[in-house]
Amino acid sequence: MKKITGIMACDPDGVIALNNKLPWHYPQEIEFYRQSIANHCVILGYKTFIEMTAEFTEHHYTVVFTSKPQQSRQQNVHYVSGLEEFKKLRLPADKKCFMIGGAQLAKYFLQHNLLDDFILTIINNRYAGDTFFPLELITNWPRKLLQQNADFAIYHYFNPTSESHSQVDGI
Ligand SMILES: NC(=O)c1ccc[n+]([C@@H]2O[C@H](COP(=O)([O-])OP(=O)(O)OC[C@H]3O[C@@H](n4cnc5c(N)ncnc54)[C@H](OP(=O)(O)O)[C@@H]3O)[C@@H](O)[C@H]2O)c1
């Protein structure tokens, strides 16, 4: 299967959202995220998808996981009901593939060992939240620090069971 990289941000306790919004605003972190996934393929859960702008989906080959059958009105947007349908998709060969969340989809991809590596930003401050990244599922993965400042650190985690992970240049 094509290499898939997770990319998300959480606080030290795994918080990723409060009331369907990011609890923090760090423009430099958002810029890193935007540049990393720009024009590539993104895989996301339905709850995360409904918050995305039309502009976002225009610029990414978008795969949305949902159990409810959907008719896509955008050429770039593909709905899948689960792993079986996902594996039938012909993901563009010239694009990288990123699983961008939310928590439910990240947990599913990690539990099914579908990710080769993970770019995870850990925000330094603690925030109130209602949605949590399953940190316990990657704590055993070796990691490399990509960037650090007073607000956050960005780590590249490598799935120890994956054969296709790249140790070069972070992503
Ligand atoms: N901090 C970050 O890096 C980050 C990243 C992304 C999102 N977020 C935040 O996370 C929140 C959403 O996360 P979430 O965990 O609540 O939801 P989510 O993972 O985005 O979406 C959950 C929905 O995706 C579908 N889904 C998930 N796994 C599936 C599977 N295996 N098969 C079929 N469908 C599946 C289901 O849709 P149906 O109900 O339609 O079946 C499910 O209700 C938002 O507030 C967003 O802002 C934060």
Ligand as a Chemical Component Dictionary entry (heavy atoms), coordinates in Angstrom:
data_LIG
# 
_chem_comp.id                   LIG 
_chem_comp.type                 NON-POLYMER 
_chem_comp.pdbx_formal_charge   0 
_chem_comp.three_letter_code    LIG 
# 
loop_
_chem_comp_atom.comp_id 
_chem_comp_atom.atom_id 
_chem_comp_atom.alt_atom_id 
_chem_comp_atom.type_symbol 
_chem_comp_atom.charge 
_chem_comp_atom.model_Cartn_x 
_chem_comp_atom.model_Cartn_y 
_chem_comp_atom.model_Cartn_z 
_chem_comp_atom.pdbx_ordinal 
LIG N1  N1  N 0  -5.479  19.203 16.400 1  
LIG C1  C1  C 0  -5.496  18.531 15.278 2  
LIG O1  O1  O 0  -4.441  18.199 14.713 3  
LIG C2  C2  C 0  -6.811  18.163 14.635 4  
LIG C3  C3  C 0  -6.794  17.489 13.411 5  
LIG C4  C4  C 0  -8.018  17.130 12.845 6  
LIG C5  C5  C 0  -9.198  17.413 13.503 7  
LIG N2  N2  N 1  -9.168  18.074 14.679 8  
LIG C6  C6  C 0  -10.414 18.314 15.423 9  
LIG O2  O2  O 0  -10.941 17.048 15.780 10 
LIG C7  C7  C 0  -12.362 17.124 15.856 11 
LIG C8  C8  C 0  -12.960 15.953 15.106 12 
LIG O3  O3  O 0  -12.407 14.746 15.584 13 
LIG P1  P1  P 0  -13.343 13.492 15.892 14 
LIG O4  O4  O 0  -12.489 12.433 16.466 15 
LIG O5  O5  O -1 -14.520 13.950 16.686 16 
LIG O6  O6  O 0  -13.924 13.108 14.460 17 
LIG P2  P2  P 0  -13.247 12.655 13.054 18 
LIG O7  O7  O 0  -12.286 11.545 13.296 19 
LIG O8  O8  O 0  -12.813 13.828 12.297 20 
LIG O9  O9  O 0  -14.556 12.110 12.330 21 
LIG C9  C9  C 0  -15.299 11.086 12.904 22 
LIG C10 C10 C 0  -16.255 10.566 11.853 23 
LIG O10 O10 O 0  -15.497 10.020 10.767 24 
LIG C11 C11 C 0  -16.110 8.833  10.295 25 
LIG N3  N3  N 0  -15.213 7.709  10.572 26 
LIG C12 C12 C 0  -14.170 7.661  11.440 27 
LIG N4  N4  N 0  -13.580 6.465  11.391 28 
LIG C13 C13 C 0  -14.268 5.729  10.478 29 
LIG C14 C14 C 0  -14.137 4.414  9.975  30 
LIG N5  N5  N 0  -13.179 3.574  10.403 31 
LIG N6  N6  N 0  -15.003 3.988  9.032  32 
LIG C15 C15 C 0  -15.968 4.831  8.551  33 
LIG N7  N7  N 0  -16.147 6.094  8.983  34 
LIG C16 C16 C 0  -15.302 6.522  9.948  35 
LIG C17 C17 C 0  -17.437 8.713  11.019 36 
LIG O11 O11 O 0  -18.329 9.506  10.232 37 
LIG P3  P3  P 0  -19.909 9.224  10.161 38 
LIG O12 O12 O 0  -20.437 9.617  11.504 39 
LIG O13 O13 O 0  -20.380 10.085 9.039  40 
LIG O14 O14 O 0  -20.047 7.759  9.895  41 
LIG C18 C18 C 0  -17.136 9.421  12.346 42 
LIG O15 O15 O 0  -18.279 9.924  13.004 43 
LIG C19 C19 C 0  -12.737 18.471 15.258 44 
LIG O16 O16 O 0  -13.080 19.320 16.338 45 
LIG C20 C20 C 0  -11.474 18.991 14.599 46 
LIG O17 O17 O 0  -11.348 20.376 14.709 47 
LIG C21 C21 C 0  -7.995  18.459 15.263 48 
# 
loop_
_chem_comp_bond.comp_id 
_chem_comp_bond.atom_id_1 
_chem_comp_bond.atom_id_2 
_chem_comp_bond.value_order 
_chem_comp_bond.pdbx_ordinal 
LIG N1  C1  SING 1  
LIG C1  O1  DOUB 2  
LIG C1  C2  SING 3  
LIG C2  C3  SING 4  
LIG C2  C21 DOUB 5  
LIG C3  C4  DOUB 6  
LIG C4  C5  SING 7  
LIG C5  N2  DOUB 8  
LIG N2  C6  SING 9  
LIG N2  C21 SING 10 
LIG C6  O2  SING 11 
LIG C6  C20 SING 12 
LIG O2  C7  SING 13 
LIG C7  C8  SING 14 
LIG C7  C19 SING 15 
LIG C8  O3  SING 16 
LIG O3  P1  SING 17 
LIG P1  O4  DOUB 18 
LIG P1  O5  SING 19 
LIG P1  O6  SING 20 
LIG O6  P2  SING 21 
LIG P2  O7  DOUB 22 
LIG P2  O8  SING 23 
LIG P2  O9  SING 24 
LIG O9  C9  SING 25 
LIG C9  C10 SING 26 
LIG C10 O10 SING 27 
LIG C10 C18 SING 28 
LIG O10 C11 SING 29 
LIG C11 N3  SING 30 
LIG C11 C17 SING 31 
LIG N3  C12 SING 32 
LIG N3  C16 SING 33 
LIG C12 N4  DOUB 34 
LIG N4  C13 SING 35 
LIG C13 C14 SING 36 
LIG C13 C16 DOUB 37 
LIG C14 N5  SING 38 
LIG C14 N6  DOUB 39 
LIG N6  C15 SING 40 
LIG C15 N7  DOUB 41 
LIG N7  C16 SING 42 
LIG C17 O11 SING 43 
LIG C17 C18 SING 44 
LIG O11 P3  SING 45 
LIG P3  O12 DOUB 46 
LIG P3  O13 SING 47 
LIG P3  O14 SING 48 
LIG C18 O15 SING 49 
LIG C19 O16 SING 50 
LIG C19 C20 SING 51 
LIG C20 O17 SING 52 
# 
